[in-house]
Amino acid sequence: MNEPDPRDDQWKDMLRAVLGDQAADEVIASMESQGFDPANFARMNPNGPDVSALMGQLRSMLSGAPDGPVNWKIAEQVARESITRDGVDTLTNADVEKVKSNLALANMWLNEATALESSYGPEQAWSRLDWIAHAQSTFRRMTEPVAANLNRAFSTAMEQQIAEMPEEMKAMIGGQASTFLNQMMATMTGMQFGAALGELAKQSFGSTDTGLPFVEGHTTALVPTNVTEFAEELEASEDEVFLYVAVREHAHARLFASSAWLRAYLLDTIEAWARDINIDMAAVEEQIRGIDMSNPQGMPEIDLTDVFNPAPTDDQKGVLTQLETILALIEGWVCEVTDLATAGHLPDAAALREMFTRRRATGGPAEVTFGNLVGLELRPRKLREAAAFWKMALEKGDLESRDHFWSHPDLLPDSEDLDNPEPFFTTQESDLESEIDDLLAGIFAEDEAGEKPSGPEEPLPPTSN
């Protein structure tokens, strides 16, 4: 009996390693349906018709490669599988009603705590799969620039791997090596980013609790499964935790709805960081050396957290300070507003605030997941300073004057102002007094200019006798 040739399965493994399991299996199935077996490629004549047929199938497959650095179809599939693997969280009518009633009550409480108007958007309950469906578009925008940089770095490093492949495989790839690499990297980043998206869906309480607006528009939403799991670790009752989270969600929603510039500002700042992110090529090359091109399971094992250069460029340092400051201002404002809104309503409000403050200051699970993916920490480092700033803003004015700072980015304090806020308010008061003086001076000048000038009295006409 003939011994099986070890090369028979090698080609299928190589195809899977280069193209990914799903794409390779499609090519293999298509070829086998036409009577061709890629396992026999090692014994084919390189110039024969079988090889031509194989190359035709590969070119056909590659023409449908994803347009961009991430295969988002795979990313969504991985994210959803990470949720369904542990059991899908289904929402009952009672869950939906509980979320809607909590959000409605939270919105009413906020009317006494902020001058910003309600977002007036729909109030929804989401499952984890719902969170993925709603958030993936913004998630894609924030992460795709990082993927583009990663793909360039890994493709450069993998050119050596391609050079060391068997001659038959190199002959099969021919002049399409860069296309193969792009396909493989898009698959790999799709898996990595999909896993991160799924983890965020398991950790997020709503649409904004990381400080980032993952949903465009004015929708407010809670993920009851995640809130319930979080409440199990606390001494406060689940009802109080739900209401506290609902107030925070609506506070974020009011802020983003009233400050039309804020969402774009945040996303643009993250994109600016991601575009210029440094990739540690030594770390990339080290990981590439650990990949067995004949092992299709090697790709998903690449750890992206090791490839970000820890030293940002000068431009990135400015972007990082800018991002940390705005995140701190958002979180500090939400904390202060939530305190005011829940005072007298929730006995454990102070303890819950401290829990959230520690969670954000140390980097909660969602922040860590996102940070590992893009090499960017989302912890608002000056959270306590920002909260103190908003408290001082209310003491020196009222709800309307405090919230007016959000009307334009130029009105907000910078990082140095948070360190020493008193001069910021002194300058604000001085500028306001100057504006009032200028306005009054202008009014008086207009009044004086409008008065008719007085001259010598005209003599009376003579009278006749």
Residue pairs with C-beta under 8 A, 6 or more apart in sequence:
5 42
5 43
7 39
7 42
7 43
8 39
8 40
9 39
10 39
10 42
10 294
11 38
11 39
11 41
11 42
11 169
12 24
12 28
12 38
12 39
13 294
13 295
13 296
14 165
14 166
14 169
14 293
14 294
15 24
15 27
15 28
15 38
16 24
16 25
16 296
17 184
17 292
17 293
17 294
17 295
17 296
17 298
17 299
18 24
18 173
18 180
18 183
18 184
18 293
19 27
19 61
19 180
19 183
19 184
19 187
20 71
20 74
20 183
20 184
20 187
20 188
20 296
20 299
21 296
22 74
23 61
23 183
23 187
24 296
26 61
27 38
27 57
27 58
27 61
28 38
30 57
31 37
31 38
31 53
31 54
31 57
34 53
36 50
36 53
36 54
36 57
38 54
40 50
41 50
41 51
41 54
41 168
41 172
42 168
44 50
44 51
44 54
45 51
46 168
46 171
51 172
54 172
55 172
55 174
58 172
58 176
59 176
62 176
62 179
62 180
62 183
65 179
65 182
65 183
65 186
66 72
66 73
66 183
66 186
66 190
68 144
68 147
68 186
69 144
69 147
69 148
69 150
69 151
69 182
69 185
69 186
69 189
70 140
70 143
70 144
70 147
70 186
70 189
70 190
70 193
71 186
71 187
71 189
71 190
72 136
72 140
72 190
73 190
74 187
74 190
74 191
74 194
75 136
75 189
75 190
75 191
75 193
75 194
75 197
76 132
76 136
76 194
76 197
77 194
78 190
78 191
78 194
78 195
78 197
78 198
79 132
79 136
79 194
79 195
79 197
79 198
79 201
80 129
80 132
80 198
81 198
82 194
82 195
82 198
82 199
82 202
83 89
83 128
83 129
83 132
83 198
83 201
83 202
84 129
88 127
88 128
88 129
89 127
89 128
89 225
90 127
91 125
91 126
91 127
91 224
95 125
95 224
96 125
98 125
98 224
98 242
99 123
99 124
99 125
99 221
99 222
99 224
99 242
99 246
100 123
100 124
100 125
102 222
102 242
102 243
102 246
103 123
103 220
103 222
103 246
103 249
103 250
104 123
105 243
105 246
106 243
106 246
106 247
106 249
106 250
106 341
107 118
107 123
107 220
107 250
109 247
109 341
109 342
109 345
110 118
110 247
110 250
110 251
110 254
110 337
110 341
111 118
112 340
112 341
113 251
113 337
113 338
113 340
113 341
113 399
114 251
114 254
114 337
114 340
114 341
114 399
114 403
115 398
115 399
115 400
115 402
115 403
115 404
116 254
116 255
116 257
116 258
116 403
116 406
117 254
117 257
117 258
118 250
118 254
118 257
119 218
119 220
119 250
119 253
119 254
119 256
119 257
120 218
120 257
121 217
121 218
121 219
121 220
121 253
121 257
122 218
122 219
122 220
123 219
123 220
123 221
124 130
124 219
124 220
124 221
125 221
125 222
125 223
125 224
126 134
126 206
126 221
126 222
126 223
127 223
127 225
128 201
128 202
128 223
128 225
128 226
129 201
130 221
130 223
131 200
131 201
131 204
131 221
131 223
132 197
132 198
132 201
134 207
134 214
134 215
134 219
134 221
135 197
135 200
135 201
135 204
135 207
135 214
135 215
136 197
137 216
138 212
138 213
138 214
138 215
138 216
138 267
139 193
139 197
139 200
139 214
141 267
141 271
142 212
142 267
142 270
142 271
142 274
142 374
143 193
143 196
143 274
143 373
143 374
144 274
145 271
145 274
145 275
145 277
146 274
146 277
146 373
146 374
146 375
147 189
147 193
149 274
149 275
149 277
149 279
150 185
150 189
150 279
150 304
150 307
151 182
151 185
151 186
151 189
152 279
153 279
153 281
153 284
153 307
154 181
154 185
154 188
154 284
154 288
154 302
155 178
155 181
155 182
155 185
156 281
157 281
157 284
157 285
157 288
158 181
158 184
158 288
159 177
159 181
160 288
161 288
161 291
161 293
162 170
162 173
162 177
162 180
162 181
163 170
165 173
165 293
173 180
184 299
187 299
188 299
188 300
188 302
191 299
191 300
192 300
192 302
192 304
192 373
193 373
196 369
196 370
196 372
196 373
199 365
199 366
199 369
200 366
200 369
200 370
201 223
202 226
203 226
203 364
203 365
203 366
203 369
204 210
204 214
204 223
204 226
204 366
205 222
205 223
205 226
205 227
205 230
205 245
205 248
205 249
206 220
206 221
206 222
206 223
206 245
206 248
206 249
206 252
207 213
207 214
207 215
207 219
207 220
207 221
207 249
207 252
207 253
208 214
208 215
208 249
208 252
208 253
208 256
209 245
209 248
209 249
209 252
209 366
210 364
210 366
210 367
210 370
210 378
211 252
211 327
211 330
211 331
211 360
211 378
211 380
212 266
212 270
212 370
212 378
213 252
213 256
213 263
213 266
215 221
216 263
218 253
218 256
218 257
219 253
220 249
220 250
220 253
221 249
222 242
222 245
222 246
222 249
224 242
227 241
227 242
227 245
228 238
230 241
230 245
231 237
231 238
231 241
231 242
232 238
234 241
234 352
234 355
235 348
235 351
236 244
236 348
236 351
236 352
237 348
240 346
240 347
240 348
240 349
240 352
241 352
243 342
243 345
243 346
244 338
244 342
244 346
244 348
244 349
244 352
247 338
247 341
247 342
248 334
248 338
248 356
251 333
251 334
251 337
251 338
251 341
252 330
252 334
255 262
255 330
255 333
255 334
255 406
256 262
256 263
258 403
258 406
259 406
259 407
261 408
261 409
262 326
262 330
262 406
265 326
265 409
266 323
266 326
266 327
269 319
269 322
269 323
269 326
270 323
270 374
270 376
272 319
273 316
273 319
273 320
273 323
273 374
273 376
274 374
274 376
276 313
276 315
276 316
276 319
277 308
277 309
277 316
277 374
277 375
277 376
278 308
278 309
278 311
278 312
278 313
278 316
279 307
279 308
279 309
280 306
280 307
280 308
280 309
283 306
283 307
284 307
287 302
287 303
287 306
287 307
290 298
291 298
291 299
291 302
292 298
304 372
304 373
305 372
305 375
308 374
308 375
309 375
312 320
320 376
321 415
323 376
324 379
324 380
324 381
324 382
324 415
325 382
325 386
325 413
325 414
325 415
325 418
326 412
327 378
327 379
327 380
328 380
328 381
328 382
328 383
328 385
328 386
328 418
329 386
329 389
329 390
329 412
329 413
329 418
330 380
331 360
331 380
331 383
331 386
331 387
332 380
332 383
332 384
332 385
332 386
332 387
332 388
332 389
332 390
333 386
333 390
333 406
335 353
335 356
335 357
335 383
335 387
336 387
336 390
336 391
336 394
338 349
338 353
339 349
339 350
339 353
342 349
343 349
346 352
357 383
357 384
360 367
360 379
360 380
360 383
361 379
361 380
361 383
361 384
362 379
363 371
363 377
363 378
363 379
367 377
367 378
367 379
370 376
370 378
371 377
371 378
380 386
382 415
382 418
382 419
385 418
385 419
385 421
386 418
388 421
389 413
389 417
389 418
389 421
389 424
390 402
392 421
392 422
392 425
393 401
393 402
393 405
393 425
394 402
396 425
396 429
404 411
405 411
405 412
405 413
406 412
413 421
413 424
417 423
417 424
